[in-house]
Amino acid sequence: MDYNPNTRRGVLSVEEVVARVFNLDASEVTDQSSRKTIAEWDSMGHLSLINGLEEEFKVSIAIADAMEMTSVQHIKRILKDYKVAP
């Protein structure tokens, strides 16, 4: 199934999910946002983020993929592989 923005499973964007999980304004979150730039993105924050992404995009993320999700840009790339994000 190809990504179609009209049938996107999630309602929020990746940036919005990151912002919600870490209590940030969505305008502060960019593709360059990462574990290095968001203080709250520690190991527990990462688990919360993965859970938030799975819930929002109705997908089960493999552990190997979750470990690679260290920035918004990486998250988008991986979710694109899952066919749930642009």
PDB file as gemmi writes it, atoms N, CA and C in Angstrom:
CRYST1    1.000    1.000    1.000  90.00  90.00  90.00 P 1                      
ATOM      1  N   MET A   1       0.849  -1.180   0.000  1.00  0.00           N  
ATOM      2  CA  MET A   1       0.000   0.000   0.000  1.00  0.00           C  
ATOM      3  C   MET A   1       0.893   1.240   0.000  1.00  0.00           C  
ATOM      4  N   ASP A   2       0.686   2.110  -0.942  1.00  0.00           N  
ATOM      5  CA  ASP A   2       1.457   3.337  -1.026  1.00  0.00           C  
ATOM      6  C   ASP A   2       0.863   4.398  -0.110  1.00  0.00           C  
ATOM      7  N   TYR A   3       1.716   5.306   0.311  1.00  0.00           N  
ATOM      8  CA  TYR A   3       1.264   6.411   1.161  1.00  0.00           C  
ATOM      9  C   TYR A   3       0.341   7.313   0.371  1.00  0.00           C  
ATOM     10  N   ASN A   4      -0.778   7.625   0.951  1.00  0.00           N  
ATOM     11  CA  ASN A   4      -1.730   8.548   0.369  1.00  0.00           C  
ATOM     12  C   ASN A   4      -2.124   9.517   1.471  1.00  0.00           C  
ATOM     13  N   PRO A   5      -1.804  10.799   1.343  1.00  0.00           N  
ATOM     14  CA  PRO A   5      -2.092  11.744   2.420  1.00  0.00           C  
ATOM     15  C   PRO A   5      -3.572  11.819   2.774  1.00  0.00           C  
ATOM     16  N   ASN A   6      -4.454  11.424   1.877  1.00  0.00           N  
ATOM     17  CA  ASN A   6      -5.883  11.461   2.165  1.00  0.00           C  
ATOM     18  C   ASN A   6      -6.340  10.292   3.020  1.00  0.00           C  
ATOM     19  N   THR A   7      -5.512   9.252   3.116  1.00  0.00           N  
ATOM     20  CA  THR A   7      -5.863   8.087   3.927  1.00  0.00           C  
ATOM     21  C   THR A   7      -4.813   7.827   4.995  1.00  0.00           C  
ATOM     22  N   ARG A   8      -4.081   8.842   5.340  1.00  0.00           N  
ATOM     23  CA  ARG A   8      -3.039   8.700   6.354  1.00  0.00           C  
ATOM     24  C   ARG A   8      -3.636   8.152   7.633  1.00  0.00           C  
ATOM     25  N   ARG A   9      -2.978   7.184   8.220  1.00  0.00           N  
ATOM     26  CA  ARG A   9      -3.488   6.557   9.433  1.00  0.00           C  
ATOM     27  C   ARG A   9      -3.425   7.509  10.609  1.00  0.00           C  
ATOM     28  N   GLY A  10      -2.334   8.224  10.741  1.00  0.00           N  
ATOM     29  CA  GLY A  10      -2.202   9.158  11.845  1.00  0.00           C  
ATOM     30  C   GLY A  10      -2.840  10.490  11.511  1.00  0.00           C  
ATOM     31  N   VAL A  11      -3.279  11.171  12.527  1.00  0.00           N  
ATOM     32  CA  VAL A  11      -3.856  12.492  12.329  1.00  0.00           C  
ATOM     33  C   VAL A  11      -2.770  13.545  12.511  1.00  0.00           C  
ATOM     34  N   LEU A  12      -1.832  13.280  13.419  1.00  0.00           N  
ATOM     35  CA  LEU A  12      -0.751  14.216  13.701  1.00  0.00           C  
ATOM     36  C   LEU A  12       0.439  13.939  12.793  1.00  0.00           C  
ATOM     37  N   SER A  13       1.256  14.955  12.591  1.00  0.00           N  
ATOM     38  CA  SER A  13       2.509  14.769  11.864  1.00  0.00           C  
ATOM     39  C   SER A  13       3.553  14.209  12.827  1.00  0.00           C  
ATOM     40  N   VAL A  14       4.668  13.745  12.299  1.00  0.00           N  
ATOM     41  CA  VAL A  14       5.762  13.260  13.143  1.00  0.00           C  
ATOM     42  C   VAL A  14       6.199  14.373  14.092  1.00  0.00           C  
ATOM     43  N   GLU A  15       6.320  15.598  13.566  1.00  0.00           N  
ATOM     44  CA  GLU A  15       6.724  16.726  14.405  1.00  0.00           C  
ATOM     45  C   GLU A  15       5.746  16.943  15.551  1.00  0.00           C  
ATOM     46  N   GLU A  16       4.467  16.808  15.247  1.00  0.00           N  
ATOM     47  CA  GLU A  16       3.449  17.002  16.285  1.00  0.00           C  
ATOM     48  C   GLU A  16       3.506  15.909  17.348  1.00  0.00           C  
ATOM     49  N   VAL A  17       3.782  14.683  16.939  1.00  0.00           N  
ATOM     50  CA  VAL A  17       3.911  13.588  17.909  1.00  0.00           C  
ATOM     51  C   VAL A  17       5.123  13.843  18.805  1.00  0.00           C  
ATOM     52  N   VAL A  18       6.249  14.218  18.202  1.00  0.00           N  
ATOM     53  CA  VAL A  18       7.453  14.520  18.982  1.00  0.00           C  
ATOM     54  C   VAL A  18       7.166  15.653  19.961  1.00  0.00           C  
ATOM     55  N   ALA A  19       6.517  16.693  19.481  1.00  0.00           N  
ATOM     56  CA  ALA A  19       6.194  17.836  20.338  1.00  0.00           C  
ATOM     57  C   ALA A  19       5.289  17.418  21.489  1.00  0.00           C  
ATOM     58  N   ARG A  20       4.291  16.620  21.208  1.00  0.00           N  
ATOM     59  CA  ARG A  20       3.362  16.173  22.240  1.00  0.00           C  
ATOM     60  C   ARG A  20       4.076  15.322  23.294  1.00  0.00           C  
ATOM     61  N   VAL A  21       4.896  14.382  22.851  1.00  0.00           N  
ATOM     62  CA  VAL A  21       5.607  13.489  23.774  1.00  0.00           C  
ATOM     63  C   VAL A  21       6.548  14.274  24.681  1.00  0.00           C  
ATOM     64  N   PHE A  22       7.245  15.263  24.118  1.00  0.00           N  
ATOM     65  CA  PHE A  22       8.257  15.991  24.877  1.00  0.00           C  
ATOM     66  C   PHE A  22       7.787  17.365  25.370  1.00  0.00           C  
ATOM     67  N   ASN A  23       6.489  17.617  25.301  1.00  0.00           N  
ATOM     68  CA  ASN A  23       5.931  18.884  25.788  1.00  0.00           C  
ATOM     69  C   ASN A  23       6.587  20.103  25.151  1.00  0.00           C  
ATOM     70  N   LEU A  24       6.671  20.094  23.844  1.00  0.00           N  
ATOM     71  CA  LEU A  24       7.250  21.200  23.093  1.00  0.00           C  
ATOM     72  C   LEU A  24       6.173  21.807  22.204  1.00  0.00           C  
ATOM     73  N   ASP A  25       6.444  22.995  21.720  1.00  0.00           N  
ATOM     74  CA  ASP A  25       5.593  23.582  20.703  1.00  0.00           C  
ATOM     75  C   ASP A  25       5.987  22.934  19.376  1.00  0.00           C  
ATOM     76  N   ALA A  26       5.021  22.526  18.581  1.00  0.00           N  
ATOM     77  CA  ALA A  26       5.315  21.844  17.317  1.00  0.00           C  
ATOM     78  C   ALA A  26       6.206  22.682  16.401  1.00  0.00           C  
ATOM     79  N   SER A  27       6.125  24.000  16.510  1.00  0.00           N  
ATOM     80  CA  SER A  27       6.959  24.861  15.664  1.00  0.00           C  
ATOM     81  C   SER A  27       8.436  24.754  16.027  1.00  0.00           C  
ATOM     82  N   GLU A  28       8.744  24.227  17.199  1.00  0.00           N  
ATOM     83  CA  GLU A  28      10.137  24.048  17.624  1.00  0.00           C  
ATOM     84  C   GLU A  28      10.760  22.778  17.058  1.00  0.00           C  
ATOM     85  N   VAL A  29       9.944  21.870  16.536  1.00  0.00           N  
ATOM     86  CA  VAL A  29      10.419  20.571  16.085  1.00  0.00           C  
ATOM     87  C   VAL A  29      10.642  20.598  14.583  1.00  0.00           C  
ATOM     88  N   THR A  30      11.866  20.236  14.169  1.00  0.00           N  
ATOM     89  CA  THR A  30      12.231  20.199  12.748  1.00  0.00           C  
ATOM     90  C   THR A  30      12.846  18.839  12.429  1.00  0.00           C  
ATOM     91  N   ASP A  31      13.190  18.629  11.173  1.00  0.00           N  
ATOM     92  CA  ASP A  31      13.859  17.381  10.780  1.00  0.00           C  
ATOM     93  C   ASP A  31      15.169  17.195  11.541  1.00  0.00           C  
ATOM     94  N   GLN A  32      15.799  18.289  11.941  1.00  0.00           N  
ATOM     95  CA  GLN A  32      17.075  18.208  12.647  1.00  0.00           C  
ATOM     96  C   GLN A  32      16.910  17.952  14.142  1.00  0.00           C  
ATOM     97  N   SER A  33      15.694  17.992  14.650  1.00  0.00           N  
ATOM     98  CA  SER A  33      15.470  17.706  16.071  1.00  0.00           C  
ATOM     99  C   SER A  33      15.867  16.256  16.343  1.00  0.00           C  
ATOM    100  N   SER A  34      16.579  16.063  17.452  1.00  0.00           N  
ATOM    101  CA  SER A  34      17.115  14.728  17.731  1.00  0.00           C  
ATOM    102  C   SER A  34      17.338  14.537  19.225  1.00  0.00           C  
ATOM    103  N   ARG A  35      17.867  13.370  19.552  1.00  0.00           N  
ATOM    104  CA  ARG A  35      18.212  13.080  20.949  1.00  0.00           C  
ATOM    105  C   ARG A  35      19.228  14.091  21.468  1.00  0.00           C  
ATOM    106  N   LYS A  36      20.029  14.649  20.571  1.00  0.00           N  
ATOM    107  CA  LYS A  36      21.059  15.607  20.976  1.00  0.00           C  
ATOM    108  C   LYS A  36      20.500  17.009  21.204  1.00  0.00           C  
ATOM    109  N   THR A  37      19.362  17.315  20.588  1.00  0.00           N  
ATOM    110  CA  THR A  37      18.826  18.679  20.678  1.00  0.00           C  
ATOM    111  C   THR A  37      17.614  18.811  21.598  1.00  0.00           C  
ATOM    112  N   ILE A  38      17.032  17.678  21.999  1.00  0.00           N  
ATOM    113  CA  ILE A  38      15.868  17.694  22.889  1.00  0.00           C  
ATOM    114  C   ILE A  38      16.265  17.012  24.194  1.00  0.00           C  
ATOM    115  N   ALA A  39      16.393  17.815  25.250  1.00  0.00           N  
ATOM    116  CA  ALA A  39      16.887  17.305  26.539  1.00  0.00           C  
ATOM    117  C   ALA A  39      16.043  16.153  27.076  1.00  0.00           C  
ATOM    118  N   GLU A  40      14.740  16.205  26.881  1.00  0.00           N  
ATOM    119  CA  GLU A  40      13.847  15.178  27.412  1.00  0.00           C  
ATOM    120  C   GLU A  40      13.934  13.847  26.655  1.00  0.00           C  
ATOM    121  N   TRP A  41      14.616  13.840  25.526  1.00  0.00           N  
ATOM    122  CA  TRP A  41      14.708  12.646  24.686  1.00  0.00           C  
ATOM    123  C   TRP A  41      15.809  11.735  25.230  1.00  0.00           C  
ATOM    124  N   ASP A  42      15.575  11.212  26.421  1.00  0.00           N  
ATOM    125  CA  ASP A  42      16.484  10.240  27.021  1.00  0.00           C  
ATOM    126  C   ASP A  42      15.923   8.845  26.754  1.00  0.00           C  
ATOM    127  N   SER A  43      16.423   7.816  27.433  1.00  0.00           N  
ATOM    128  CA  SER A  43      15.978   6.450  27.146  1.00  0.00           C  
ATOM    129  C   SER A  43      14.488   6.264  27.436  1.00  0.00           C  
ATOM    130  N   MET A  44      14.005   6.810  28.533  1.00  0.00           N  
ATOM    131  CA  MET A  44      12.574   6.696  28.836  1.00  0.00           C  
ATOM    132  C   MET A  44      11.743   7.542  27.869  1.00  0.00           C  
ATOM    133  N   GLY A  45      12.254   8.706  27.523  1.00  0.00           N  
ATOM    134  CA  GLY A  45      11.569   9.543  26.549  1.00  0.00           C  
ATOM    135  C   GLY A  45      11.481   8.865  25.191  1.00  0.00           C  
ATOM    136  N   HIS A  46      12.534   8.141  24.845  1.00  0.00           N  
ATOM    137  CA  HIS A  46      12.562   7.429  23.569  1.00  0.00           C  
ATOM    138  C   HIS A  46      11.461   6.358  23.540  1.00  0.00           C  
ATOM    139  N   LEU A  47      11.315   5.639  24.643  1.00  0.00           N  
ATOM    140  CA  LEU A  47      10.258   4.626  24.713  1.00  0.00           C  
ATOM    141  C   LEU A  47       8.878   5.272  24.581  1.00  0.00           C  
ATOM    142  N   SER A  48       8.689   6.405  25.234  1.00  0.00           N  
ATOM    143  CA  SER A  48       7.419   7.122  25.128  1.00  0.00           C  
ATOM    144  C   SER A  48       7.175   7.589  23.697  1.00  0.00           C  
ATOM    145  N   LEU A  49       8.231   8.037  23.038  1.00  0.00           N  
ATOM    146  CA  LEU A  49       8.120   8.490  21.654  1.00  0.00           C  
ATOM    147  C   LEU A  49       7.725   7.339  20.740  1.00  0.00           C  
ATOM    148  N   ILE A  50       8.394   6.206  20.865  1.00  0.00           N  
ATOM    149  CA  ILE A  50       8.075   5.045  20.030  1.00  0.00           C  
ATOM    150  C   ILE A  50       6.623   4.636  20.257  1.00  0.00           C  
ATOM    151  N   ASN A  51       6.208   4.600  21.512  1.00  0.00           N  
ATOM    152  CA  ASN A  51       4.824   4.258  21.833  1.00  0.00           C  
ATOM    153  C   ASN A  51       3.860   5.259  21.192  1.00  0.00           C  
ATOM    154  N   GLY A  52       4.176   6.547  21.283  1.00  0.00           N  
ATOM    155  CA  GLY A  52       3.338   7.578  20.681  1.00  0.00           C  
ATOM    156  C   GLY A  52       3.240   7.434  19.171  1.00  0.00           C  
ATOM    157  N   LEU A  53       4.365   7.121  18.539  1.00  0.00           N  
ATOM    158  CA  LEU A  53       4.365   6.927  17.083  1.00  0.00           C  
ATOM    159  C   LEU A  53       3.542   5.705  16.699  1.00  0.00           C  
ATOM    160  N   GLU A  54       3.702   4.619  17.452  1.00  0.00           N  
ATOM    161  CA  GLU A  54       2.944   3.403  17.159  1.00  0.00           C  
ATOM    162  C   GLU A  54       1.445   3.648  17.299  1.00  0.00           C  
ATOM    163  N   GLU A  55       1.058   4.360  18.334  1.00  0.00           N  
ATOM    164  CA  GLU A  55      -0.361   4.654  18.534  1.00  0.00           C  
ATOM    165  C   GLU A  55      -0.903   5.576  17.450  1.00  0.00           C  
ATOM    166  N   GLU A  56      -0.158   6.620  17.141  1.00  0.00           N  
ATOM    167  CA  GLU A  56      -0.639   7.604  16.168  1.00  0.00           C  
ATOM    168  C   GLU A  56      -0.722   7.038  14.757  1.00  0.00           C  
ATOM    169  N   PHE A  57       0.286   6.260  14.360  1.00  0.00           N  
ATOM    170  CA  PHE A  57       0.344   5.754  12.993  1.00  0.00           C  
ATOM    171  C   PHE A  57      -0.149   4.322  12.860  1.00  0.00           C  
ATOM    172  N   LYS A  58      -0.666   3.754  13.958  1.00  0.00           N  
ATOM    173  CA  LYS A  58      -1.251   2.406  13.946  1.00  0.00           C  
ATOM    174  C   LYS A  58      -0.299   1.394  13.310  1.00  0.00           C  
ATOM    175  N   VAL A  59       0.919   1.361  13.853  1.00  0.00           N  
ATOM    176  CA  VAL A  59       1.952   0.486  13.317  1.00  0.00           C  
ATOM    177  C   VAL A  59       2.757  -0.088  14.476  1.00  0.00           C  
ATOM    178  N   SER A  60       3.302  -1.266  14.282  1.00  0.00           N  
ATOM    179  CA  SER A  60       4.190  -1.864  15.269  1.00  0.00           C  
ATOM    180  C   SER A  60       5.621  -1.694  14.749  1.00  0.00           C  
ATOM    181  N   ILE A  61       6.429  -0.964  15.486  1.00  0.00           N  
ATOM    182  CA  ILE A  61       7.785  -0.645  15.041  1.00  0.00           C  
ATOM    183  C   ILE A  61       8.749  -1.695  15.568  1.00  0.00           C  
ATOM    184  N   ALA A  62       9.529  -2.286  14.672  1.00  0.00           N  
ATOM    185  CA  ALA A  62      10.522  -3.289  15.049  1.00  0.00           C  
ATOM    186  C   ALA A  62      11.584  -2.657  15.943  1.00  0.00           C  
ATOM    187  N   ILE A  63      12.117  -3.435  16.850  1.00  0.00           N  
ATOM    188  CA  ILE A  63      13.128  -2.926  17.789  1.00  0.00           C  
ATOM    189  C   ILE A  63      14.308  -2.322  17.041  1.00  0.00           C  
ATOM    190  N   ALA A  64      14.782  -2.990  16.004  1.00  0.00           N  
ATOM    191  CA  ALA A  64      15.927  -2.469  15.241  1.00  0.00           C  
ATOM    192  C   ALA A  64      15.603  -1.100  14.651  1.00  0.00           C  
ATOM    193  N   ASP A  65      14.390  -0.933  14.142  1.00  0.00           N  
ATOM    194  CA  ASP A  65      13.987   0.358  13.586  1.00  0.00           C  
ATOM    195  C   ASP A  65      13.854   1.406  14.689  1.00  0.00           C  
ATOM    196  N   ALA A  66      13.280   1.014  15.818  1.00  0.00           N  
ATOM    197  CA  ALA A  66      13.135   1.936  16.942  1.00  0.00           C  
ATOM    198  C   ALA A  66      14.491   2.466  17.392  1.00  0.00           C  
ATOM    199  N   MET A  67      15.493   1.622  17.386  1.00  0.00           N  
ATOM    200  CA  MET A  67      16.828   2.028  17.812  1.00  0.00           C  
ATOM    201  C   MET A  67      17.443   3.048  16.853  1.00  0.00           C  
ATOM    202  N   GLU A  68      17.031   3.015  15.592  1.00  0.00           N  
ATOM    203  CA  GLU A  68      17.552   3.957  14.595  1.00  0.00           C  
ATOM    204  C   GLU A  68      16.817   5.295  14.599  1.00  0.00           C  
ATOM    205  N   MET A  69      15.715   5.386  15.312  1.00  0.00           N  
ATOM    206  CA  MET A  69      14.907   6.604  15.325  1.00  0.00           C  
ATOM    207  C   MET A  69      15.496   7.619  16.300  1.00  0.00           C  
ATOM    208  N   THR A  70      16.609   8.203  15.894  1.00  0.00           N  
ATOM    209  CA  THR A  70      17.327   9.127  16.773  1.00  0.00           C  
ATOM    210  C   THR A  70      17.133  10.596  16.382  1.00  0.00           C  
ATOM    211  N   SER A  71      16.370  10.834  15.327  1.00  0.00           N  
ATOM    212  CA  SER A  71      16.045  12.196  14.917  1.00  0.00           C  
ATOM    213  C   SER A  71      14.722  12.175  14.173  1.00  0.00           C  
ATOM    214  N   VAL A  72      14.111  13.321  14.035  1.00  0.00           N  
ATOM    215  CA  VAL A  72      12.852  13.418  13.296  1.00  0.00           C  
ATOM    216  C   VAL A  72      13.069  12.956  11.863  1.00  0.00           C  
ATOM    217  N   GLN A  73      14.185  13.326  11.272  1.00  0.00           N  
ATOM    218  CA  GLN A  73      14.477  12.916   9.900  1.00  0.00           C  
ATOM    219  C   GLN A  73      14.533  11.393   9.786  1.00  0.00           C  
ATOM    220  N   HIS A  74      15.197  10.725  10.730  1.00  0.00           N  
ATOM    221  CA  HIS A  74      15.268   9.266  10.718  1.00  0.00           C  
ATOM    222  C   HIS A  74      13.890   8.645  10.932  1.00  0.00           C  
ATOM    223  N   ILE A  75      13.104   9.225  11.820  1.00  0.00           N  
ATOM    224  CA  ILE A  75      11.757   8.718  12.078  1.00  0.00           C  
ATOM    225  C   ILE A  75      10.928   8.756  10.803  1.00  0.00           C  
ATOM    226  N   LYS A  76      10.972   9.879  10.092  1.00  0.00           N  
ATOM    227  CA  LYS A  76      10.202  10.017   8.854  1.00  0.00           C  
ATOM    228  C   LYS A  76      10.635   8.981   7.821  1.00  0.00           C  
ATOM    229  N   ARG A  77      11.952   8.785   7.705  1.00  0.00           N  
ATOM    230  CA  ARG A  77      12.468   7.817   6.729  1.00  0.00           C  
ATOM    231  C   ARG A  77      11.957   6.417   7.049  1.00  0.00           C  
ATOM    232  N   ILE A  78      12.014   6.044   8.313  1.00  0.00           N  
ATOM    233  CA  ILE A  78      11.594   4.704   8.708  1.00  0.00           C  
ATOM    234  C   ILE A  78      10.079   4.548   8.569  1.00  0.00           C  
ATOM    235  N   LEU A  79       9.308   5.538   8.984  1.00  0.00           N  
ATOM    236  CA  LEU A  79       7.859   5.442   8.835  1.00  0.00           C  
ATOM    237  C   LEU A  79       7.450   5.401   7.365  1.00  0.00           C  
ATOM    238  N   LYS A  80       8.229   6.041   6.510  1.00  0.00           N  
ATOM    239  CA  LYS A  80       7.967   5.954   5.074  1.00  0.00           C  
ATOM    240  C   LYS A  80       8.139   4.513   4.603  1.00  0.00           C  
ATOM    241  N   ASP A  81       9.142   3.821   5.137  1.00  0.00           N  
ATOM    242  CA  ASP A  81       9.343   2.406   4.805  1.00  0.00           C  
ATOM    243  C   ASP A  81       8.152   1.555   5.262  1.00  0.00           C  
ATOM    244  N   TYR A  82       7.520   1.977   6.357  1.00  0.00           N  
ATOM    245  CA  TYR A  82       6.338   1.279   6.860  1.00  0.00           C  
ATOM    246  C   TYR A  82       5.075   1.704   6.091  1.00  0.00           C  
ATOM    247  N   LYS A  83       5.236   2.655   5.181  1.00  0.00           N  
ATOM    248  CA  LYS A  83       4.153   3.162   4.335  1.00  0.00           C  
ATOM    249  C   LYS A  83       3.061   3.872   5.138  1.00  0.00           C  
ATOM    250  N   VAL A  84       3.474   4.576   6.200  1.00  0.00           N  
ATOM    251  CA  VAL A  84       2.499   5.300   7.015  1.00  0.00           C  
ATOM    252  C   VAL A  84       2.799   6.784   7.144  1.00  0.00           C  
ATOM    253  N   ALA A  85       3.824   7.274   6.474  1.00  0.00           N  
ATOM    254  CA  ALA A  85       4.176   8.694   6.544  1.00  0.00           C  
ATOM    255  C   ALA A  85       4.796   9.098   5.202  1.00  0.00           C  
ATOM    256  N   PRO A  86       4.715  10.387   4.884  1.00  0.00           N  
ATOM    257  CA  PRO A  86       5.277  10.863   3.602  1.00  0.00           C  
ATOM    258  C   PRO A  86       6.786  10.723   3.551  1.00  0.00           C  
TER     259      PRO A  86                                                      
END                                                                             
